[in-house]
């Protein structure tokens, strides 16, 4: 057992008679390791991009809510009365009447 470990540490398995098999296996293992590292970096990039886009969505949503609140404030009857009063118009003191048109057949 001790000799097998020393042979591995010294690298004798790379120069022995069946070394091409060992070299191919090491090349294959290195390729798989590089592929795994690359895929983990791609996943990390996607996670950070998703996080950035989520923050942007939150900011846009809050901007939309604020704009909608301001619009509702502007559409209130009290605000409309103030804006129209600046132009010299006032609400009518007489209530509107309903006009009914009967068709002749």
N, CA, C and O atoms as a GROMACS GRO file, in nm:
protein
  420
    1UNK      N    1   0.082  -0.119   0.000
    1UNK     CA    2   0.000   0.000   0.000
    1UNK      C    3   0.087   0.126   0.000
    1UNK      O    4   0.060   0.223  -0.071
    2UNK      N    5   0.193   0.121   0.083
    2UNK     CA    6   0.282   0.237   0.092
    2UNK      C    7   0.353   0.260  -0.041
    2UNK      O    8   0.374   0.375  -0.082
    3UNK      N    9   0.389   0.153  -0.108
    3UNK     CA   10   0.457   0.165  -0.237
    3UNK      C   11   0.364   0.224  -0.344
    3UNK      O   12   0.407   0.303  -0.427
    4UNK      N   13   0.234   0.185  -0.342
    4UNK     CA   14   0.138   0.237  -0.438
    4UNK      C   15   0.116   0.386  -0.423
    4UNK      O   16   0.105   0.459  -0.522
    5UNK      N   17   0.112   0.432  -0.299
    5UNK     CA   18   0.094   0.576  -0.273
    5UNK      C   19   0.217   0.652  -0.318
    5UNK      O   20   0.206   0.758  -0.379
    6UNK      N   21   0.336   0.598  -0.290
    6UNK     CA   22   0.460   0.664  -0.332
    6UNK      C   23   0.471   0.669  -0.484
    6UNK      O   24   0.519   0.768  -0.540
    7UNK      N   25   0.428   0.564  -0.551
    7UNK     CA   26   0.430   0.563  -0.698
    7UNK      C   27   0.338   0.671  -0.755
    7UNK      O   28   0.373   0.737  -0.853
    8UNK      N   29   0.223   0.688  -0.694
    8UNK     CA   30   0.129   0.793  -0.740
    8UNK      C   31   0.188   0.931  -0.715
    8UNK      O   32   0.180   1.017  -0.802
    9UNK      N   33   0.246   0.952  -0.596
    9UNK     CA   34   0.305   1.082  -0.564
    9UNK      C   35   0.426   1.114  -0.653
    9UNK      O   36   0.447   1.230  -0.688
   10UNK      N   37   0.503   1.014  -0.689
   10UNK     CA   38   0.619   1.036  -0.775
   10UNK      C   39   0.579   1.048  -0.921
   10UNK      O   40   0.658   1.097  -1.003
   11UNK      N   41   0.458   1.004  -0.957
   11UNK     CA   42   0.411   1.015  -1.094
   11UNK      C   43   0.453   0.901  -1.182
   11UNK      O   44   0.456   0.916  -1.305
   12UNK      N   45   0.485   0.786  -1.126
   12UNK     CA   46   0.528   0.672  -1.206
   12UNK      C   47   0.416   0.617  -1.294
   12UNK      O   48   0.443   0.554  -1.396
   13UNK      N   49   0.291   0.642  -1.255
   13UNK     CA   50   0.181   0.593  -1.337
   13UNK      C   51   0.171   0.669  -1.470
   13UNK      O   52   0.103   0.624  -1.562
   14UNK      N   53   0.239   0.783  -1.480
   14UNK     CA   54   0.237   0.860  -1.604
   14UNK      C   55   0.344   0.815  -1.703
   14UNK      O   56   0.336   0.848  -1.821
   15UNK      N   57   0.444   0.742  -1.656
   15UNK     CA   58   0.553   0.699  -1.744
   15UNK      C   59   0.563   0.548  -1.755
   15UNK      O   60   0.657   0.497  -1.818
   16UNK      N   61   0.471   0.475  -1.697
   16UNK     CA   62   0.475   0.329  -1.704
   16UNK      C   63   0.430   0.282  -1.842
   16UNK      O   64   0.406   0.364  -1.931
   17UNK      N   65   0.418   0.151  -1.860
   17UNK     CA   66   0.386   0.091  -1.990
   17UNK      C   67   0.247   0.130  -2.041
   17UNK      O   68   0.231   0.150  -2.161
   18UNK      N   69   0.147   0.140  -1.954
   18UNK     CA   70   0.012   0.175  -2.000
   18UNK      C   71  -0.019   0.323  -1.972
   18UNK      O   72  -0.132   0.357  -1.940
   19UNK      N   73   0.079   0.407  -1.985
   19UNK     CA   74   0.066   0.551  -1.959
   19UNK      C   75  -0.034   0.621  -2.051
   19UNK      O   76  -0.102   0.712  -2.005
   20UNK      N   77  -0.045   0.585  -2.180
   20UNK     CA   78  -0.142   0.658  -2.265
   20UNK      C   79  -0.285   0.653  -2.211
   20UNK      O   80  -0.359   0.750  -2.226
   21UNK      N   81  -0.324   0.541  -2.150
   21UNK     CA   82  -0.457   0.533  -2.090
   21UNK      C   83  -0.469   0.634  -1.976
   21UNK      O   84  -0.571   0.702  -1.962
   22UNK      N   85  -0.366   0.642  -1.895
   22UNK     CA   86  -0.367   0.737  -1.783
   22UNK      C   87  -0.371   0.880  -1.832
   22UNK      O   88  -0.443   0.963  -1.776
   23UNK      N   89  -0.295   0.910  -1.936
   23UNK     CA   90  -0.294   1.046  -1.990
   23UNK      C   91  -0.432   1.084  -2.045
   23UNK      O   92  -0.480   1.195  -2.024
   24UNK      N   93  -0.494   0.990  -2.116
   24UNK     CA   94  -0.628   1.018  -2.170
   24UNK      C   95  -0.729   1.041  -2.058
   24UNK      O   96  -0.814   1.130  -2.068
   25UNK      N   97  -0.719   0.961  -1.953
   25UNK     CA   98  -0.810   0.980  -1.841
   25UNK      C   99  -0.788   1.115  -1.774
   25UNK      O  100  -0.885   1.184  -1.742
   26UNK      N  101  -0.662   1.154  -1.753
   26UNK     CA  102  -0.633   1.284  -1.692
   26UNK      C  103  -0.680   1.400  -1.781
   26UNK      O  104  -0.730   1.501  -1.732
   27UNK      N  105  -0.662   1.384  -1.911
   27UNK     CA  106  -0.709   1.487  -2.004
   27UNK      C  107  -0.862   1.498  -1.997
   27UNK      O  108  -0.917   1.608  -1.996
   28UNK      N  109  -0.930   1.384  -1.993
   28UNK     CA  110  -1.075   1.382  -1.985
   28UNK      C  111  -1.123   1.444  -1.853
   28UNK      O  112  -1.218   1.522  -1.852
   29UNK      N  113  -1.058   1.410  -1.743
   29UNK     CA  114  -1.095   1.464  -1.612
   29UNK      C  115  -1.071   1.616  -1.608
   29UNK      O  116  -1.149   1.690  -1.548
   30UNK      N  117  -0.962   1.662  -1.670
   30UNK     CA  118  -0.933   1.806  -1.674
   30UNK      C  119  -1.039   1.880  -1.756
   30UNK      O  120  -1.082   1.989  -1.720
   31UNK      N  121  -1.079   1.819  -1.867
   31UNK     CA  122  -1.183   1.878  -1.949
   31UNK      C  123  -1.315   1.890  -1.872
   31UNK      O  124  -1.382   1.993  -1.877
   32UNK      N  125  -1.350   1.784  -1.801
   32UNK     CA  126  -1.474   1.788  -1.722
   32UNK      C  127  -1.467   1.892  -1.611
   32UNK      O  128  -1.566   1.960  -1.583
   33UNK      N  129  -1.352   1.907  -1.547
   33UNK     CA  130  -1.336   2.008  -1.442
   33UNK      C  131  -1.350   2.148  -1.500
   33UNK      O  132  -1.415   2.234  -1.440
   34UNK      N  133  -1.288   2.172  -1.615
   34UNK     CA  134  -1.299   2.304  -1.678
   34UNK      C  135  -1.443   2.331  -1.719
   34UNK      O  136  -1.490   2.444  -1.705
   35UNK      N  137  -1.513   2.231  -1.769
   35UNK     CA  138  -1.653   2.246  -1.807
   35UNK      C  139  -1.739   2.278  -1.686
   35UNK      O  140  -1.829   2.362  -1.694
   36UNK      N  141  -1.714   2.213  -1.575
   36UNK     CA  142  -1.790   2.237  -1.453
   36UNK      C  143  -1.765   2.378  -1.399
   36UNK      O  144  -1.859   2.445  -1.356
   37UNK      N  145  -1.642   2.422  -1.401
   37UNK     CA  146  -1.608   2.558  -1.356
   37UNK      C  147  -1.676   2.661  -1.445
   37UNK      O  148  -1.730   2.760  -1.396
   38UNK      N  149  -1.672   2.639  -1.574
   38UNK     CA  150  -1.735   2.732  -1.668
   38UNK      C  151  -1.886   2.740  -1.646
   38UNK      O  152  -1.942   2.849  -1.646
   39UNK      N  153  -1.950   2.626  -1.627
   39UNK     CA  154  -2.095   2.628  -1.607
   39UNK      C  155  -2.132   2.694  -1.476
   39UNK      O  156  -2.236   2.761  -1.468
   40UNK      N  157  -2.051   2.679  -1.372
   40UNK     CA  158  -2.082   2.746  -1.245
   40UNK      C  159  -2.065   2.897  -1.257
   40UNK      O  160  -2.141   2.972  -1.196
   41UNK      N  161  -1.967   2.943  -1.336
   41UNK     CA  162  -1.951   3.087  -1.359
   41UNK      C  163  -2.071   3.142  -1.437
   41UNK      O  164  -2.120   3.251  -1.407
   42UNK      N  165  -2.117   3.067  -1.535
   42UNK     CA  166  -2.234   3.111  -1.612
   42UNK      C  167  -2.357   3.121  -1.521
   42UNK      O  168  -2.436   3.215  -1.533
   43UNK      N  169  -2.373   3.025  -1.432
   43UNK     CA  170  -2.487   3.027  -1.339
   43UNK      C  171  -2.478   3.147  -1.246
   43UNK      O  172  -2.579   3.211  -1.218
   44UNK      N  173  -2.359   3.177  -1.197
   44UNK     CA  174  -2.341   3.293  -1.110
   44UNK      C  175  -2.376   3.422  -1.183
   44UNK      O  176  -2.440   3.510  -1.126
   45UNK      N  177  -2.334   3.435  -1.309
   45UNK     CA  178  -2.366   3.554  -1.388
   45UNK      C  179  -2.516   3.570  -1.403
   45UNK      O  180  -2.570   3.680  -1.393
   46UNK      N  181  -2.585   3.458  -1.429
   46UNK     CA  182  -2.730   3.464  -1.446
   46UNK      C  183  -2.799   3.503  -1.315
   46UNK      O  184  -2.897   3.578  -1.317
   47UNK      N  185  -2.750   3.453  -1.203
   47UNK     CA  186  -2.809   3.488  -1.074
   47UNK      C  187  -2.794   3.637  -1.046
   47UNK      O  188  -2.888   3.702  -1.001
   48UNK      N  189  -2.676   3.692  -1.072
   48UNK     CA  190  -2.656   3.836  -1.049
   48UNK      C  191  -2.741   3.919  -1.145
   48UNK      O  192  -2.793   4.023  -1.105
   49UNK      N  193  -2.756   3.875  -1.269
   49UNK     CA  194  -2.839   3.948  -1.365
   49UNK      C  195  -2.986   3.945  -1.321
   49UNK      O  196  -3.055   4.046  -1.330
   50UNK      N  197  -3.033   3.830  -1.273
   50UNK     CA  198  -3.171   3.819  -1.225
   50UNK      C  199  -3.191   3.911  -1.105
   50UNK      O  200  -3.295   3.976  -1.095
   51UNK      N  201  -3.095   3.916  -1.016
   51UNK     CA  202  -3.105   4.004  -0.900
   51UNK      C  203  -3.112   4.150  -0.941
   51UNK      O  204  -3.193   4.226  -0.888
   52UNK      N  205  -3.029   4.189  -1.037
   52UNK     CA  206  -3.031   4.327  -1.086
   52UNK      C  207  -3.164   4.360  -1.151
   52UNK      O  208  -3.220   4.468  -1.128
   53UNK      N  209  -3.216   4.269  -1.231
   53UNK     CA  210  -3.344   4.293  -1.297
   53UNK      C  211  -3.458   4.298  -1.197
   53UNK      O  212  -3.552   4.376  -1.215
   54UNK      N  213  -3.453   4.218  -1.091
   54UNK     CA  214  -3.557   4.224  -0.988
   54UNK      C  215  -3.556   4.359  -0.917
   54UNK      O  216  -3.662   4.414  -0.887
   55UNK      N  217  -3.438   4.412  -0.890
   55UNK     CA  218  -3.428   4.545  -0.828
   55UNK      C  219  -3.487   4.652  -0.921
   55UNK      O  220  -3.556   4.743  -0.876
   56UNK      N  221  -3.458   4.640  -1.050
   56UNK     CA  222  -3.511   4.736  -1.146
   56UNK      C  223  -3.664   4.727  -1.153
   56UNK      O  224  -3.732   4.829  -1.165
   57UNK      N  225  -3.717   4.606  -1.147
   57UNK     CA  226  -3.863   4.588  -1.150
   57UNK      C  227  -3.925   4.651  -1.026
   57UNK      O  228  -4.029   4.716  -1.036
   58UNK      N  229  -3.863   4.633  -0.911
   58UNK     CA  230  -3.916   4.694  -0.788
   58UNK      C  231  -3.916   4.847  -0.799
   58UNK      O  232  -4.013   4.912  -0.759
   59UNK      N  233  -3.809   4.903  -0.852
   59UNK     CA  234  -3.802   5.048  -0.867
   59UNK      C  235  -3.908   5.099  -0.964
   59UNK      O  236  -3.974   5.200  -0.936
   60UNK      N  237  -3.925   5.030  -1.076
   60UNK     CA  238  -4.026   5.073  -1.174
   60UNK      C  239  -4.167   5.058  -1.118
   60UNK      O  240  -4.254   5.140  -1.146
   61UNK      N  241  -4.190   4.953  -1.041
   61UNK     CA  242  -4.323   4.932  -0.982
   61UNK      C  243  -4.355   5.044  -0.882
   61UNK      O  244  -4.467   5.094  -0.880
   62UNK      N  245  -4.258   5.082  -0.800
   62UNK     CA  246  -4.283   5.189  -0.704
   62UNK      C  247  -4.304   5.322  -0.776
   62UNK      O  248  -4.385   5.404  -0.732
   63UNK      N  249  -4.232   5.344  -0.886
   63UNK     CA  250  -4.253   5.465  -0.965
   63UNK      C  251  -4.393   5.466  -1.026
   63UNK      O  252  -4.459   5.570  -1.029
   64UNK      N  253  -4.440   5.350  -1.073
   64UNK     CA  254  -4.574   5.340  -1.129
   64UNK      C  255  -4.680   5.369  -1.023
   64UNK      O  256  -4.776   5.441  -1.049
   65UNK      N  257  -4.663   5.313  -0.904
   65UNK     CA  258  -4.760   5.335  -0.797
   65UNK      C  259  -4.765   5.482  -0.759
   65UNK      O  260  -4.873   5.537  -0.736
   66UNK      N  261  -4.650   5.546  -0.751
   66UNK     CA  262  -4.644   5.689  -0.717
   66UNK      C  263  -4.712   5.773  -0.825
   66UNK      O  264  -4.785   5.866  -0.793
   67UNK      N  265  -4.688   5.742  -0.952
   67UNK     CA  266  -4.751   5.816  -1.062
   67UNK      C  267  -4.902   5.797  -1.060
   67UNK      O  268  -4.977   5.892  -1.083
   68UNK      N  269  -4.947   5.675  -1.033
   68UNK     CA  270  -5.091   5.649  -1.027
   68UNK      C  271  -5.155   5.724  -0.911
   68UNK      O  272  -5.267   5.775  -0.925
   69UNK      N  273  -5.086   5.733  -0.798
   69UNK     CA  274  -5.138   5.808  -0.683
   69UNK      C  275  -5.151   5.956  -0.716
   69UNK      O  276  -5.251   6.019  -0.681
   70UNK      N  277  -5.050   6.010  -0.784
   70UNK     CA  278  -5.056   6.152  -0.823
   70UNK      C  279  -5.169   6.176  -0.921
   70UNK      O  280  -5.237   6.279  -0.912
   71UNK      N  281  -5.190   6.086  -1.015
   71UNK     CA  282  -5.299   6.100  -1.111
   71UNK      C  283  -5.434   6.098  -1.041
   71UNK      O  284  -5.522   6.177  -1.076
   72UNK      N  285  -5.451   6.010  -0.945
   72UNK     CA  286  -5.578   6.005  -0.872
   72UNK      C  287  -5.600   6.133  -0.792
   72UNK      O  288  -5.713   6.179  -0.778
   73UNK      N  289  -5.493   6.189  -0.740
   73UNK     CA  290  -5.506   6.316  -0.669
   73UNK      C  291  -5.551   6.427  -0.762
   73UNK      O  292  -5.635   6.510  -0.726
   74UNK      N  293  -5.495   6.428  -0.884
   74UNK     CA  294  -5.532   6.532  -0.981
   74UNK      C  295  -5.674   6.518  -1.030
   74UNK      O  296  -5.736   6.617  -1.070
   75UNK      N  297  -5.729   6.397  -1.029
   75UNK     CA  298  -5.863   6.373  -1.080
   75UNK      C  299  -5.972   6.397  -0.976
   75UNK      O  300  -6.090   6.389  -1.009
   76UNK      N  301  -5.934   6.427  -0.852
   76UNK     CA  302  -6.034   6.453  -0.749
   76UNK      C  303  -6.114   6.578  -0.783
   76UNK      O  304  -6.062   6.673  -0.842
   77UNK      N  305  -6.242   6.577  -0.744
   77UNK     CA  306  -6.330   6.689  -0.776
   77UNK      C  307  -6.281   6.818  -0.712
   77UNK      O  308  -6.292   6.925  -0.774
   78UNK      N  309  -6.229   6.812  -0.591
   78UNK     CA  310  -6.180   6.933  -0.523
   78UNK      C  311  -6.065   6.995  -0.600
   78UNK      O  312  -6.058   7.118  -0.613
   79UNK      N  313  -5.974   6.913  -0.652
   79UNK     CA  314  -5.862   6.966  -0.730
   79UNK      C  315  -5.911   7.024  -0.862
   79UNK      O  316  -5.863   7.129  -0.906
   80UNK      N  317  -6.007   6.957  -0.926
   80UNK     CA  318  -6.062   7.010  -1.051
   80UNK      C  319  -6.131   7.143  -1.028
   80UNK      O  320  -6.120   7.234  -1.111
   81UNK      N  321  -6.203   7.156  -0.917
   81UNK     CA  322  -6.268   7.284  -0.887
   81UNK      C  323  -6.167   7.397  -0.872
   81UNK      O  324  -6.190   7.508  -0.919
   82UNK      N  325  -6.055   7.369  -0.807
   82UNK     CA  326  -5.953   7.472  -0.790
   82UNK      C  327  -5.893   7.512  -0.924
   82UNK      O  328  -5.872   7.631  -0.949
   83UNK      N  329  -5.865   7.416  -1.009
   83UNK     CA  330  -5.805   7.446  -1.140
   83UNK      C  331  -5.902   7.525  -1.226
   83UNK      O  332  -5.863   7.620  -1.294
   84UNK      N  333  -6.029   7.485  -1.224
   84UNK     CA  334  -6.131   7.553  -1.305
   84UNK      C  335  -6.160   7.691  -1.248
   84UNK      O  336  -6.190   7.783  -1.324
   85UNK      N  337  -6.153   7.708  -1.116
   85UNK     CA  338  -6.178   7.838  -1.054
   85UNK      C  339  -6.073   7.939  -1.097
   85UNK      O  340  -6.103   8.058  -1.106
   86UNK      N  341  -5.952   7.895  -1.124
   86UNK     CA  342  -5.848   7.986  -1.172
   86UNK      C  343  -5.885   8.046  -1.307
   86UNK      O  344  -5.843   8.157  -1.339
   87UNK      N  345  -5.963   7.973  -1.386
   87UNK     CA  346  -6.007   8.023  -1.516
   87UNK      C  347  -6.138   8.100  -1.507
   87UNK      O  348  -6.191   8.145  -1.609
   88UNK      N  349  -6.191   8.116  -1.387
   88UNK     CA  350  -6.313   8.195  -1.368
   88UNK      C  351  -6.440   8.113  -1.380
   88UNK      O  352  -6.548   8.172  -1.389
   89UNK      N  353  -6.433   7.985  -1.382
   89UNK     CA  354  -6.551   7.900  -1.390
   89UNK      C  355  -6.587   7.848  -1.252
   89UNK      O  356  -6.501   7.824  -1.167
   90UNK      N  357  -6.719   7.833  -1.232
   90UNK     CA  358  -6.767   7.781  -1.104
   90UNK      C  359  -6.867   7.671  -1.132
   90UNK      O  360  -6.928   7.668  -1.239
   91UNK      N  361  -6.886   7.581  -1.037
   91UNK     CA  362  -6.985   7.477  -1.058
   91UNK      C  363  -7.126   7.537  -1.058
   91UNK      O  364  -7.152   7.639  -0.993
   92UNK      N  365  -7.215   7.475  -1.131
   92UNK     CA  366  -7.351   7.524  -1.144
   92UNK      C  367  -7.425   7.505  -1.013
   92UNK      O  368  -7.409   7.404  -0.944
   93UNK      N  369  -7.509   7.604  -0.979
   93UNK     CA  370  -7.589   7.596  -0.858
   93UNK      C  371  -7.715   7.514  -0.882
   93UNK      O  372  -7.775   7.463  -0.788
   94UNK      N  373  -7.755   7.501  -1.009
   94UNK     CA  374  -7.875   7.426  -1.045
   94UNK      C  375  -7.834   7.286  -1.086
   94UNK      O  376  -7.740   7.266  -1.164
   95UNK      N  377  -7.905   7.189  -1.033
   95UNK     CA  378  -7.874   7.051  -1.067
   95UNK      C  379  -7.911   7.022  -1.211
   95UNK      O  380  -8.007   7.081  -1.261
   96UNK      N  381  -7.840   6.936  -1.280
   96UNK     CA  382  -7.872   6.906  -1.418
   96UNK      C  383  -8.003   6.826  -1.428
   96UNK      O  384  -8.041   6.753  -1.336
   97UNK      N  385  -8.069   6.843  -1.542
   97UNK     CA  386  -8.194   6.770  -1.565
   97UNK      C  387  -8.170   6.666  -1.673
   97UNK      O  388  -8.088   6.684  -1.763
   98UNK      N  389  -8.244   6.557  -1.660
   98UNK     CA  390  -8.230   6.450  -1.756
   98UNK      C  391  -8.325   6.477  -1.873
   98UNK      O  392  -8.443   6.506  -1.852
   99UNK      N  393  -8.274   6.469  -1.995
   99UNK     CA  394  -8.353   6.491  -2.116
   99UNK      C  395  -8.387   6.355  -2.173
   99UNK      O  396  -8.298   6.274  -2.199
  100UNK      N  397  -8.515   6.330  -2.192
  100UNK     CA  398  -8.560   6.203  -2.248
  100UNK      C  399  -8.615   6.229  -2.386
  100UNK      O  400  -8.706   6.310  -2.403
  101UNK      N  401  -8.560   6.160  -2.484
  101UNK     CA  402  -8.605   6.175  -2.622
  101UNK      C  403  -8.682   6.049  -2.660
  101UNK      O  404  -8.630   5.938  -2.650
  102UNK      N  405  -8.807   6.067  -2.705
  102UNK     CA  406  -8.886   5.952  -2.744
  102UNK      C  407  -8.886   5.945  -2.895
  102UNK      O  408  -8.912   6.044  -2.963
  103UNK      N  409  -8.856   5.829  -2.947
  103UNK     CA  410  -8.854   5.813  -3.091
  103UNK      C  411  -8.995   5.785  -3.140
  103UNK      O  412  -9.075   5.720  -3.073
  104UNK      N  413  -9.025   5.837  -3.259
  104UNK     CA  414  -9.157   5.819  -3.318
  104UNK      C  415  -9.154   5.699  -3.412
  104UNK      O  416  -9.076   5.696  -3.507
  105UNK      N  417  -9.238   5.602  -3.386
  105UNK     CA  418  -9.248   5.486  -3.473
  105UNK      C  419  -9.391   5.458  -3.506
  105UNK      O  420  -9.421   5.364  -3.578
   0.00000   0.00000   0.00000
